[in-house]
Amino acid sequence: MKTLSISKTLSAAVVALGIVAAGSAAAQEPTIRVGTVSGPDAEVWQVVQKVAKRNGLNVKVVEFNDYVQPNAALDAGDLDANSFQHQPYLDSQVKQRGYKMVSVGYTYISPLGIYSAKLKSPKDLPQGAKVAVPNDPSNENRALLLLAAQGVIKLKPGVGTNGVNATALDVAENPKKLKIVELDAAQLARSLPDVGAAVINTNYALAAGMQPTKDAIALEDIHSPYANIIVVRTQDKDKPWVKKLVAAYQSEEVRQFMKAQYKGAMVPSF
């Protein structure tokens, strides 16, 4: 009877130690703090959080209401990663503030699109047609890059990339003599009856009842420089958790959530 009691005691001790060890291991798992902006970005990260958890990675989502604080918080070490910006914005922040940060993976793009009330393709634009583009520097640059990618214009060398925004004055070749009309971005959808085509931001296209993936006659490439990215400090880019975090975002579950929830407003870039 004594032997049996000792055996039971030892078994109970082993089980207890196992529970403590498991609890300690769980407690020691790092929690990765990811900064993003409130709204759709944060909603997507709630899905990413669940996928990551199943794969052994704890993710805490920290929401911001502006585009300045997420990089400042990452630089200060208050975050481990952030996800709200595209590469040109990161490049400008690195240049202006000296941040040591890098992109480690694509997330999504809200694609700029070319829309027309009359045409099926940008190549169908007739001689002398008017093409409306946003008049703010960043989006006009995107619009001109998209028109150039479609082969209807060519830009001067060295503009449009590397932080140099192109304007209508930087069109080097315009074989159809298209007339570039610069308008406030919010007015572009209304201009469609009066122009051959207009390059419109996704949010304004949706507000006008158009769905980018169905109604645009051309869209930015999903790996455009303006696709959003996951960013970490340069010193962390090769850490194992980074690969897990990117894999969780670039999962099929997240892809399907975006497609179902946002109807072309957010197109997966992975």
C-alpha atoms as an extended CHARMM CRD file, in Angstrom:
* protein
*
       270  EXT
         1         1  MET       CA              0.0000000000        0.0000000000        0.0000000000  PROA      1               0.0000000000
         2         2  LYS       CA              2.8740000000        2.3680000000        0.7840000000  PROA      2               0.0000000000
         3         3  THR       CA              4.4360000000        1.6790000000       -2.6250000000  PROA      3               0.0000000000
         4         4  LEU       CA              1.1490000000        2.4940000000       -4.3250000000  PROA      4               0.0000000000
         5         5  SER       CA              0.8310000000        5.7420000000       -2.3570000000  PROA      5               0.0000000000
         6         6  ILE       CA              4.3730000000        6.7850000000       -3.2800000000  PROA      6               0.0000000000
         7         7  SER       CA              3.6520000000        5.9640000000       -6.9450000000  PROA      7               0.0000000000
         8         8  LYS       CA              0.4780000000        8.0640000000       -6.9040000000  PROA      8               0.0000000000
         9         9  THR       CA              2.3220000000       10.9200000000       -5.2090000000  PROA      9               0.0000000000
        10        10  LEU       CA              5.1060000000       10.8200000000       -7.7940000000  PROA      10              0.0000000000
        11        11  SER       CA              2.5700000000       10.7380000000      -10.6560000000  PROA      11              0.0000000000
        12        12  ALA       CA              0.7030000000       13.7010000000       -9.2350000000  PROA      12              0.0000000000
        13        13  ALA       CA              3.9710000000       15.5900000000       -8.8440000000  PROA      13              0.0000000000
        14        14  VAL       CA              4.9660000000       14.8670000000      -12.4500000000  PROA      14              0.0000000000
        15        15  VAL       CA              1.5680000000       16.0480000000      -13.7200000000  PROA      15              0.0000000000
        16        16  ALA       CA              1.7760000000       19.1920000000      -11.5800000000  PROA      16              0.0000000000
        17        17  LEU       CA              5.2580000000       19.9320000000      -12.8530000000  PROA      17              0.0000000000
        18        18  GLY       CA              4.0400000000       19.4030000000      -16.4150000000  PROA      18              0.0000000000
        19        19  ILE       CA              1.2020000000       21.8870000000      -15.9120000000  PROA      19              0.0000000000
        20        20  VAL       CA              3.5780000000       24.4340000000      -14.3800000000  PROA      20              0.0000000000
        21        21  ALA       CA              6.0670000000       23.9410000000      -17.2040000000  PROA      21              0.0000000000
        22        22  ALA       CA              3.3610000000       24.3290000000      -19.8280000000  PROA      22              0.0000000000
        23        23  GLY       CA              2.0790000000       27.4340000000      -18.0830000000  PROA      23              0.0000000000
        24        24  SER       CA              5.5830000000       28.8560000000      -17.9070000000  PROA      24              0.0000000000
        25        25  ALA       CA              6.1750000000       28.1530000000      -21.5930000000  PROA      25              0.0000000000
        26        26  ALA       CA              2.9260000000       29.8960000000      -22.5160000000  PROA      26              0.0000000000
        27        27  ALA       CA              3.8550000000       32.8370000000      -20.3070000000  PROA      27              0.0000000000
        28        28  GLN       CA              7.2440000000       33.0790000000      -21.9800000000  PROA      28              0.0000000000
        29        29  GLU       CA              5.8060000000       33.2450000000      -25.5110000000  PROA      29              0.0000000000
        30        30  PRO       CA              6.4620000000       36.7810000000      -26.7450000000  PROA      30              0.0000000000
        31        31  THR       CA              3.5670000000       39.0650000000      -27.5850000000  PROA      31              0.0000000000
        32        32  ILE       CA              4.1880000000       40.9610000000      -30.8020000000  PROA      32              0.0000000000
        33        33  ARG       CA              2.7630000000       44.4840000000      -30.7020000000  PROA      33              0.0000000000
        34        34  VAL       CA              1.5630000000       45.6410000000      -34.1150000000  PROA      34              0.0000000000
        35        35  GLY       CA              0.4820000000       49.2070000000      -34.7790000000  PROA      35              0.0000000000
        36        36  THR       CA             -2.1610000000       50.0100000000      -37.3790000000  PROA      36              0.0000000000
        37        37  VAL       CA             -4.8750000000       52.5920000000      -38.0190000000  PROA      37              0.0000000000
        38        38  SER       CA             -8.4480000000       52.2930000000      -36.8340000000  PROA      38              0.0000000000
        39        39  GLY       CA            -11.0360000000       51.1050000000      -39.3430000000  PROA      39              0.0000000000
        40        40  PRO       CA            -10.6030000000       48.4330000000      -42.0290000000  PROA      40              0.0000000000
        41        41  ASP       CA             -6.8720000000       47.9600000000      -41.3340000000  PROA      41              0.0000000000
        42        42  ALA       CA             -7.5720000000       47.1610000000      -37.7090000000  PROA      42              0.0000000000
        43        43  GLU       CA            -10.4540000000       44.8610000000      -38.6950000000  PROA      43              0.0000000000
        44        44  VAL       CA             -8.1430000000       42.8370000000      -40.9190000000  PROA      44              0.0000000000
        45        45  TRP       CA             -5.5880000000       42.6010000000      -38.1310000000  PROA      45              0.0000000000
        46        46  GLN       CA             -8.2020000000       41.0480000000      -35.8570000000  PROA      46              0.0000000000
        47        47  VAL       CA             -8.3440000000       38.1600000000      -38.3510000000  PROA      47              0.0000000000
        48        48  VAL       CA             -4.5490000000       38.0380000000      -38.5870000000  PROA      48              0.0000000000
        49        49  GLN       CA             -4.3970000000       37.8710000000      -34.7930000000  PROA      49              0.0000000000
        50        50  LYS       CA             -6.5270000000       34.6930000000      -34.7750000000  PROA      50              0.0000000000
        51        51  VAL       CA             -4.4670000000       33.0280000000      -37.5240000000  PROA      51              0.0000000000
        52        52  ALA       CA             -1.2180000000       33.9020000000      -35.7490000000  PROA      52              0.0000000000
        53        53  LYS       CA             -2.5150000000       32.5330000000      -32.4270000000  PROA      53              0.0000000000
        54        54  ARG       CA             -3.2140000000       29.1540000000      -34.0340000000  PROA      54              0.0000000000
        55        55  ASN       CA              0.3760000000       29.1180000000      -35.2690000000  PROA      55              0.0000000000
        56        56  GLY       CA              1.8940000000       29.8830000000      -31.8650000000  PROA      56              0.0000000000
        57        57  LEU       CA              2.3140000000       33.6490000000      -32.1590000000  PROA      57              0.0000000000
        58        58  ASN       CA              0.5990000000       36.1020000000      -29.8240000000  PROA      58              0.0000000000
        59        59  VAL       CA             -0.2570000000       39.3990000000      -31.5190000000  PROA      59              0.0000000000
        60        60  LYS       CA             -1.5310000000       42.5330000000      -29.7910000000  PROA      60              0.0000000000
        61        61  VAL       CA             -3.1090000000       45.0730000000      -32.1450000000  PROA      61              0.0000000000
        62        62  VAL       CA             -2.5040000000       48.7220000000      -31.2120000000  PROA      62              0.0000000000
        63        63  GLU       CA             -4.7390000000       51.2200000000      -33.0270000000  PROA      63              0.0000000000
        64        64  PHE       CA             -3.8010000000       54.7750000000      -34.0170000000  PROA      64              0.0000000000
        65        65  ASN       CA             -5.8230000000       57.6010000000      -35.5360000000  PROA      65              0.0000000000
        66        66  ASP       CA             -3.0520000000       59.2230000000      -37.5820000000  PROA      66              0.0000000000
        67        67  TYR       CA             -0.1900000000       58.2760000000      -39.8960000000  PROA      67              0.0000000000
        68        68  VAL       CA              2.6470000000       59.7810000000      -37.8440000000  PROA      68              0.0000000000
        69        69  GLN       CA              2.5110000000       57.9420000000      -34.5210000000  PROA      69              0.0000000000
        70        70  PRO       CA              2.8320000000       54.3180000000      -35.7530000000  PROA      70              0.0000000000
        71        71  ASN       CA              6.3430000000       54.9160000000      -37.0920000000  PROA      71              0.0000000000
        72        72  ALA       CA              7.3710000000       57.0150000000      -34.0750000000  PROA      72              0.0000000000
        73        73  ALA       CA              6.1370000000       54.2570000000      -31.7550000000  PROA      73              0.0000000000
        74        74  LEU       CA              7.9680000000       51.5740000000      -33.7280000000  PROA      74              0.0000000000
        75        75  ASP       CA             11.1780000000       53.5780000000      -33.6580000000  PROA      75              0.0000000000
        76        76  ALA       CA             10.8300000000       54.0880000000      -29.8950000000  PROA      76              0.0000000000
        77        77  GLY       CA             10.3730000000       50.3540000000      -29.2950000000  PROA      77              0.0000000000
        78        78  ASP       CA              6.7620000000       50.6760000000      -28.1610000000  PROA      78              0.0000000000
        79        79  LEU       CA              5.7740000000       48.4910000000      -31.1340000000  PROA      79              0.0000000000
        80        80  ASP       CA              7.4220000000       45.4980000000      -32.7570000000  PROA      80              0.0000000000
        81        81  ALA       CA              5.8640000000       46.1020000000      -36.1870000000  PROA      81              0.0000000000
        82        82  ASN       CA              3.3820000000       48.3370000000      -37.9390000000  PROA      82              0.0000000000
        83        83  SER       CA              1.0910000000       48.0040000000      -40.9170000000  PROA      83              0.0000000000
        84        84  PHE       CA             -0.5430000000       51.1000000000      -42.3940000000  PROA      84              0.0000000000
        85        85  GLN       CA              1.7490000000       52.6280000000      -45.0260000000  PROA      85              0.0000000000
        86        86  HSD       CA              3.1520000000       52.1200000000      -48.5060000000  PROA      86              0.0000000000
        87        87  GLN       CA              6.8250000000       52.1330000000      -49.5180000000  PROA      87              0.0000000000
        88        88  PRO       CA              7.0170000000       55.7560000000      -50.7530000000  PROA      88              0.0000000000
        89        89  TYR       CA              5.6420000000       56.9840000000      -47.4210000000  PROA      89              0.0000000000
        90        90  LEU       CA              8.0980000000       54.8020000000      -45.4830000000  PROA      90              0.0000000000
        91        91  ASP       CA             10.9610000000       56.0770000000      -47.6610000000  PROA      91              0.0000000000
        92        92  SER       CA             10.0090000000       59.6920000000      -46.9540000000  PROA      92              0.0000000000
        93        93  GLN       CA              9.7950000000       59.0060000000      -43.2140000000  PROA      93              0.0000000000
        94        94  VAL       CA             13.1740000000       57.2630000000      -43.1850000000  PROA      94              0.0000000000
        95        95  LYS       CA             14.7130000000       60.1770000000      -45.0890000000  PROA      95              0.0000000000
        96        96  GLN       CA             13.1400000000       62.8870000000      -42.9250000000  PROA      96              0.0000000000
        97        97  ARG       CA             13.4500000000       61.2660000000      -39.4990000000  PROA      97              0.0000000000
        98        98  GLY       CA             16.3220000000       58.8320000000      -39.8330000000  PROA      98              0.0000000000
        99        99  TYR       CA             14.2570000000       55.7810000000      -38.9040000000  PROA      99              0.0000000000
       100       100  LYS       CA             15.9530000000       52.4090000000      -39.3100000000  PROA      100             0.0000000000
       101       101  MET       CA             12.9720000000       50.4240000000      -40.6150000000  PROA      101             0.0000000000
       102       102  VAL       CA             12.3190000000       48.0500000000      -43.4900000000  PROA      102             0.0000000000
       103       103  SER       CA              9.4030000000       46.4110000000      -45.2390000000  PROA      103             0.0000000000
       104       104  VAL       CA              9.0730000000       42.6580000000      -44.6690000000  PROA      104             0.0000000000
       105       105  GLY       CA              5.9230000000       41.8550000000      -46.6560000000  PROA      105             0.0000000000
       106       106  TYR       CA              2.9900000000       43.1420000000      -48.6950000000  PROA      106             0.0000000000
       107       107  THR       CA             -0.5170000000       43.4280000000      -47.2670000000  PROA      107             0.0000000000
       108       108  TYR       CA             -3.0260000000       45.0490000000      -49.6380000000  PROA      108             0.0000000000
       109       109  ILE       CA             -3.5670000000       47.8800000000      -52.0760000000  PROA      109             0.0000000000
       110       110  SER       CA             -6.5030000000       50.2500000000      -52.4190000000  PROA      110             0.0000000000
       111       111  PRO       CA             -5.9150000000       50.4890000000      -56.1400000000  PROA      111             0.0000000000
       112       112  LEU       CA             -6.0960000000       53.6570000000      -58.1410000000  PROA      112             0.0000000000
       113       113  GLY       CA             -8.1290000000       52.8670000000      -61.2410000000  PROA      113             0.0000000000
       114       114  ILE       CA             -8.7820000000       54.2890000000      -64.6760000000  PROA      114             0.0000000000
       115       115  TYR       CA            -12.5280000000       54.6010000000      -65.2870000000  PROA      115             0.0000000000
       116       116  SER       CA            -14.4710000000       55.6050000000      -68.3800000000  PROA      116             0.0000000000
       117       117  ALA       CA            -18.1180000000       56.0700000000      -69.2890000000  PROA      117             0.0000000000
       118       118  LYS       CA            -17.3190000000       55.2730000000      -72.9180000000  PROA      118             0.0000000000
       119       119  LEU       CA            -14.2400000000       53.0650000000      -73.2930000000  PROA      119             0.0000000000
       120       120  LYS       CA            -13.2490000000       49.4810000000      -72.5020000000  PROA      120             0.0000000000
       121       121  SER       CA             -9.4880000000       50.0320000000      -72.3960000000  PROA      121             0.0000000000
       122       122  PRO       CA             -7.0450000000       52.9510000000      -71.9790000000  PROA      122             0.0000000000
       123       123  LYS       CA             -5.6660000000       52.0100000000      -75.3890000000  PROA      123             0.0000000000
       124       124  ASP       CA             -9.0450000000       53.0430000000      -76.8770000000  PROA      124             0.0000000000
       125       125  LEU       CA             -8.5310000000       56.6790000000      -75.9020000000  PROA      125             0.0000000000
       126       126  PRO       CA             -8.9410000000       58.7790000000      -79.0660000000  PROA      126             0.0000000000
       127       127  GLN       CA             -6.5740000000       61.5090000000      -80.2080000000  PROA      127             0.0000000000
       128       128  GLY       CA             -6.8310000000       64.6210000000      -78.0640000000  PROA      128             0.0000000000
       129       129  ALA       CA             -9.0050000000       62.9800000000      -75.3960000000  PROA      129             0.0000000000
       130       130  LYS       CA             -9.2050000000       64.5350000000      -71.9450000000  PROA      130             0.0000000000
       131       131  VAL       CA             -7.9090000000       62.4170000000      -69.0620000000  PROA      131             0.0000000000
       132       132  ALA       CA             -8.6940000000       63.6570000000      -65.5680000000  PROA      132             0.0000000000
       133       133  VAL       CA             -6.2330000000       62.9630000000      -62.7360000000  PROA      133             0.0000000000
       134       134  PRO       CA             -6.0730000000       63.9250000000      -59.0260000000  PROA      134             0.0000000000
       135       135  ASN       CA             -4.3860000000       67.2780000000      -58.4200000000  PROA      135             0.0000000000
       136       136  ASP       CA             -2.6150000000       66.4160000000      -55.1480000000  PROA      136             0.0000000000
       137       137  PRO       CA              1.0950000000       65.5120000000      -55.6140000000  PROA      137             0.0000000000
       138       138  SER       CA              1.0570000000       61.9000000000      -54.3910000000  PROA      138             0.0000000000
       139       139  ASN       CA             -2.0720000000       60.7860000000      -56.2240000000  PROA      139             0.0000000000
       140       140  GLU       CA             -1.2520000000       62.6770000000      -59.4170000000  PROA      140             0.0000000000
       141       141  ASN       CA              2.0680000000       60.8620000000      -59.4150000000  PROA      141             0.0000000000
       142       142  ARG       CA              0.2660000000       57.5220000000      -58.9790000000  PROA      142             0.0000000000
       143       143  ALA       CA             -2.1630000000       58.4120000000      -61.7770000000  PROA      143             0.0000000000
       144       144  LEU       CA              0.5830000000       59.3160000000      -64.2250000000  PROA      144             0.0000000000
       145       145  LEU       CA              2.5170000000       56.1470000000      -63.3650000000  PROA      145             0.0000000000
       146       146  LEU       CA             -0.6400000000       54.1280000000      -64.0460000000  PROA      146             0.0000000000
       147       147  LEU       CA             -1.1890000000       55.8450000000      -67.4140000000  PROA      147             0.0000000000
       148       148  ALA       CA              2.4610000000       55.2020000000      -68.2730000000  PROA      148             0.0000000000
       149       149  ALA       CA              2.1260000000       51.5400000000      -67.2570000000  PROA      149             0.0000000000
       150       150  GLN       CA             -0.8080000000       51.2940000000      -69.6920000000  PROA      150             0.0000000000
       151       151  GLY       CA              1.4060000000       52.6260000000      -72.4770000000  PROA      151             0.0000000000
       152       152  VAL       CA             -0.5690000000       55.7730000000      -73.2860000000  PROA      152             0.0000000000
       153       153  ILE       CA              2.1290000000       58.2170000000      -72.1000000000  PROA      153             0.0000000000
       154       154  LYS       CA              5.8080000000       58.1680000000      -71.1340000000  PROA      154             0.0000000000
       155       155  LEU       CA              7.3220000000       60.1860000000      -68.3210000000  PROA      155             0.0000000000
       156       156  LYS       CA             10.6760000000       61.9460000000      -68.2200000000  PROA      156             0.0000000000
       157       157  PRO       CA             13.4830000000       59.7640000000      -66.8390000000  PROA      157             0.0000000000
       158       158  GLY       CA             13.9280000000       60.0180000000      -63.0700000000  PROA      158             0.0000000000
       159       159  VAL       CA             10.4610000000       61.2910000000      -62.2120000000  PROA      159             0.0000000000
       160       160  GLY       CA              7.5860000000       59.3660000000      -60.7070000000  PROA      160             0.0000000000
       161       161  THR       CA              9.8360000000       57.2400000000      -58.4930000000  PROA      161             0.0000000000
       162       162  ASN       CA             12.5470000000       57.6980000000      -55.8600000000  PROA      162             0.0000000000
       163       163  GLY       CA             10.5460000000       60.3790000000      -54.0930000000  PROA      163             0.0000000000
       164       164  VAL       CA             10.2200000000       62.6500000000      -57.1510000000  PROA      164             0.0000000000
       165       165  ASN       CA              6.5240000000       63.1730000000      -57.8700000000  PROA      165             0.0000000000
       166       166  ALA       CA              5.5750000000       63.5800000000      -61.5230000000  PROA      166             0.0000000000
       167       167  THR       CA              3.1340000000       66.2150000000      -62.7760000000  PROA      167             0.0000000000
       168       168  ALA       CA              1.5220000000       66.7820000000      -66.1600000000  PROA      168             0.0000000000
       169       169  LEU       CA              4.6130000000       68.8490000000      -67.0670000000  PROA      169             0.0000000000
       170       170  ASP       CA              6.7360000000       65.6870000000      -66.7840000000  PROA      170             0.0000000000
       171       171  VAL       CA              5.0150000000       63.8520000000      -69.6460000000  PROA      171             0.0000000000
       172       172  ALA       CA              7.8090000000       63.2470000000      -72.1660000000  PROA      172             0.0000000000
       173       173  GLU       CA              5.8620000000       61.3280000000      -74.8190000000  PROA      173             0.0000000000
       174       174  ASN       CA              2.1630000000       61.7260000000      -75.5310000000  PROA      174             0.0000000000
       175       175  PRO       CA              1.4940000000       60.1800000000      -78.9650000000  PROA      175             0.0000000000
       176       176  LYS       CA             -2.2870000000       60.6630000000      -78.7330000000  PROA      176             0.0000000000
       177       177  LYS       CA             -1.8860000000       64.2580000000      -77.5150000000  PROA      177             0.0000000000
       178       178  LEU       CA             -4.0330000000       63.5110000000      -74.5000000000  PROA      178             0.0000000000
       179       179  LYS       CA             -5.0600000000       66.5190000000      -72.4350000000  PROA      179             0.0000000000
       180       180  ILE       CA             -4.2420000000       65.8870000000      -68.7730000000  PROA      180             0.0000000000
       181       181  VAL       CA             -6.8480000000       67.6550000000      -66.6310000000  PROA      181             0.0000000000
       182       182  GLU       CA             -5.9470000000       68.0690000000      -62.9490000000  PROA      182             0.0000000000
       183       183  LEU       CA             -8.9870000000       68.0180000000      -60.6310000000  PROA      183             0.0000000000
       184       184  ASP       CA             -9.6930000000       67.6560000000      -56.9440000000  PROA      184             0.0000000000
       185       185  ALA       CA             -9.7980000000       63.9170000000      -56.2320000000  PROA      185             0.0000000000
       186       186  ALA       CA            -13.3480000000       64.1210000000      -54.8740000000  PROA      186             0.0000000000
       187       187  GLN       CA            -14.5930000000       65.5710000000      -58.1970000000  PROA      187             0.0000000000
       188       188  LEU       CA            -13.1290000000       62.9520000000      -60.5380000000  PROA      188             0.0000000000
       189       189  ALA       CA            -16.0740000000       60.5440000000      -60.6020000000  PROA      189             0.0000000000
       190       190  ARG       CA            -18.4150000000       63.4220000000      -61.5010000000  PROA      190             0.0000000000
       191       191  SER       CA            -16.1460000000       64.3530000000      -64.4100000000  PROA      191             0.0000000000
       192       192  LEU       CA            -16.6280000000       61.0360000000      -66.2360000000  PROA      192             0.0000000000
       193       193  PRO       CA            -19.3560000000       62.2590000000      -68.6410000000  PROA      193             0.0000000000
       194       194  ASP       CA            -17.0520000000       65.0950000000      -69.7540000000  PROA      194             0.0000000000
       195       195  VAL       CA            -13.7310000000       63.2680000000      -70.2200000000  PROA      195             0.0000000000
       196       196  GLY       CA            -12.4470000000       60.2470000000      -72.0750000000  PROA      196             0.0000000000
       197       197  ALA       CA            -11.2550000000       58.7050000000      -68.8140000000  PROA      197             0.0000000000
       198       198  ALA       CA            -10.4770000000       59.6150000000      -65.2230000000  PROA      198             0.0000000000
       199       199  VAL       CA             -8.0210000000       58.1440000000      -62.7370000000  PROA      199             0.0000000000
       200       200  ILE       CA             -9.9260000000       57.7840000000      -59.4780000000  PROA      200             0.0000000000
       201       201  ASN       CA             -9.0160000000       56.7720000000      -55.9310000000  PROA      201             0.0000000000
       202       202  THR       CA            -10.7990000000       53.6850000000      -54.6360000000  PROA      202             0.0000000000
       203       203  ASN       CA            -12.7190000000       55.4800000000      -51.8800000000  PROA      203             0.0000000000
       204       204  TYR       CA            -14.1960000000       57.9770000000      -54.3350000000  PROA      204             0.0000000000
       205       205  ALA       CA            -14.9750000000       55.2740000000      -56.8900000000  PROA      205             0.0000000000
       206       206  LEU       CA            -16.8720000000       53.3010000000      -54.2480000000  PROA      206             0.0000000000
       207       207  ALA       CA            -18.7470000000       56.4190000000      -53.1370000000  PROA      207             0.0000000000
       208       208  ALA       CA            -19.8590000000       56.8910000000      -56.7520000000  PROA      208             0.0000000000
       209       209  GLY       CA            -21.2090000000       53.3260000000      -56.8970000000  PROA      209             0.0000000000
       210       210  MET       CA            -18.3140000000       51.8190000000      -58.8480000000  PROA      210             0.0000000000
       211       211  GLN       CA            -16.4560000000       48.6580000000      -57.8370000000  PROA      211             0.0000000000
       212       212  PRO       CA            -12.7570000000       48.8340000000      -58.7390000000  PROA      212             0.0000000000
       213       213  THR       CA            -12.2540000000       45.1860000000      -59.6740000000  PROA      213             0.0000000000
       214       214  LYS       CA            -15.3160000000       45.2150000000      -61.9490000000  PROA      214             0.0000000000
       215       215  ASP       CA            -15.7230000000       48.7430000000      -63.2860000000  PROA      215             0.0000000000
       216       216  ALA       CA            -12.1910000000       50.0640000000      -63.7840000000  PROA      216             0.0000000000
       217       217  ILE       CA            -10.7450000000       49.6990000000      -67.2720000000  PROA      217             0.0000000000
       218       218  ALA       CA             -7.2800000000       49.4530000000      -65.6650000000  PROA      218             0.0000000000
       219       219  LEU       CA             -6.0060000000       49.1040000000      -62.1020000000  PROA      219             0.0000000000
       220       220  GLU       CA             -2.6970000000       49.5930000000      -60.3610000000  PROA      220             0.0000000000
       221       221  ASP       CA             -0.6860000000       46.4050000000      -60.1070000000  PROA      221             0.0000000000
       222       222  ILE       CA             -1.0910000000       44.6720000000      -56.7510000000  PROA      222             0.0000000000
       223       223  HSD       CA              2.6820000000       45.0150000000      -56.2260000000  PROA      223             0.0000000000
       224       224  SER       CA              2.6900000000       48.6990000000      -57.0670000000  PROA      224             0.0000000000
       225       225  PRO       CA              4.9720000000       50.8310000000      -54.8580000000  PROA      225             0.0000000000
       226       226  TYR       CA              1.7010000000       52.0500000000      -53.3650000000  PROA      226             0.0000000000
       227       227  ALA       CA              0.7220000000       48.6530000000      -51.9970000000  PROA      227             0.0000000000
       228       228  ASN       CA              0.7170000000       48.6610000000      -48.1900000000  PROA      228             0.0000000000
       229       229  ILE       CA              3.4030000000       46.8320000000      -46.2670000000  PROA      229             0.0000000000
       230       230  ILE       CA              4.3470000000       45.3480000000      -42.8880000000  PROA      230             0.0000000000
       231       231  VAL       CA              7.2900000000       47.2470000000      -41.3980000000  PROA      231             0.0000000000
       232       232  VAL       CA              9.7500000000       46.3160000000      -38.6350000000  PROA      232             0.0000000000
       233       233  ARG       CA             12.9430000000       47.7910000000      -37.2600000000  PROA      233             0.0000000000
       234       234  THR       CA             15.9220000000       46.8400000000      -39.4050000000  PROA      234             0.0000000000
       235       235  GLN       CA             17.5220000000       45.0180000000      -36.4610000000  PROA      235             0.0000000000
       236       236  ASP       CA             14.4860000000       42.7060000000      -36.1930000000  PROA      236             0.0000000000
       237       237  LYS       CA             13.9170000000       41.7740000000      -39.8380000000  PROA      237             0.0000000000
       238       238  ASP       CA             15.4870000000       38.3120000000      -39.5840000000  PROA      238             0.0000000000
       239       239  LYS       CA             13.8870000000       37.2720000000      -36.2950000000  PROA      239             0.0000000000
       240       240  PRO       CA             11.7020000000       34.1290000000      -36.4580000000  PROA      240             0.0000000000
       241       241  TRP       CA              8.5360000000       35.9260000000      -35.3350000000  PROA      241             0.0000000000
       242       242  VAL       CA              8.6940000000       38.2200000000      -38.3670000000  PROA      242             0.0000000000
       243       243  LYS       CA              8.2790000000       35.3060000000      -40.7440000000  PROA      243             0.0000000000
       244       244  LYS       CA              5.3610000000       33.9810000000      -38.6730000000  PROA      244             0.0000000000
       245       245  LEU       CA              3.6950000000       37.3900000000      -38.5900000000  PROA      245             0.0000000000
       246       246  VAL       CA              3.9360000000       37.8710000000      -42.3530000000  PROA      246             0.0000000000
       247       247  ALA       CA              2.6870000000       34.3330000000      -42.9690000000  PROA      247             0.0000000000
       248       248  ALA       CA             -0.3340000000       34.9590000000      -40.7360000000  PROA      248             0.0000000000
       249       249  TYR       CA             -1.2470000000       38.0980000000      -42.6950000000  PROA      249             0.0000000000
       250       250  GLN       CA             -0.6350000000       36.4740000000      -46.0630000000  PROA      250             0.0000000000
       251       251  SER       CA             -2.9060000000       33.5510000000      -45.2490000000  PROA      251             0.0000000000
       252       252  GLU       CA             -5.8600000000       32.3450000000      -47.2900000000  PROA      252             0.0000000000
       253       253  GLU       CA             -8.1770000000       33.1780000000      -44.4010000000  PROA      253             0.0000000000
       254       254  VAL       CA             -7.1550000000       36.8410000000      -44.5140000000  PROA      254             0.0000000000
       255       255  ARG       CA             -7.3590000000       36.9180000000      -48.3190000000  PROA      255             0.0000000000
       256       256  GLN       CA            -10.9310000000       35.6160000000      -48.2950000000  PROA      256             0.0000000000
       257       257  PHE       CA            -11.9420000000       37.9990000000      -45.4890000000  PROA      257             0.0000000000
       258       258  MET       CA            -10.6990000000       40.9960000000      -47.5010000000  PROA      258             0.0000000000
       259       259  LYS       CA            -12.4380000000       39.8860000000      -50.6610000000  PROA      259             0.0000000000
       260       260  ALA       CA            -15.7500000000       39.2470000000      -48.9160000000  PROA      260             0.0000000000
       261       261  GLN       CA            -15.6990000000       42.2570000000      -46.6190000000  PROA      261             0.0000000000
       262       262  TYR       CA            -14.3350000000       45.0780000000      -48.7610000000  PROA      262             0.0000000000
       263       263  LYS       CA            -15.5310000000       44.3090000000      -52.3110000000  PROA      263             0.0000000000
       264       264  GLY       CA            -12.4200000000       45.5480000000      -54.1100000000  PROA      264             0.0000000000
       265       265  ALA       CA            -11.6580000000       48.4620000000      -51.7740000000  PROA      265             0.0000000000
       266       266  MET       CA             -8.7570000000       46.4360000000      -50.3730000000  PROA      266             0.0000000000
       267       267  VAL       CA             -7.1410000000       44.0380000000      -52.8400000000  PROA      267             0.0000000000
       268       268  PRO       CA             -4.6630000000       41.5090000000      -51.3640000000  PROA      268             0.0000000000
       269       269  SER       CA             -1.1120000000       42.1390000000      -52.5640000000  PROA      269             0.0000000000
       270       270  PHE       CA              0.1330000000       38.6370000000      -51.7200000000  PROA      270             0.0000000000
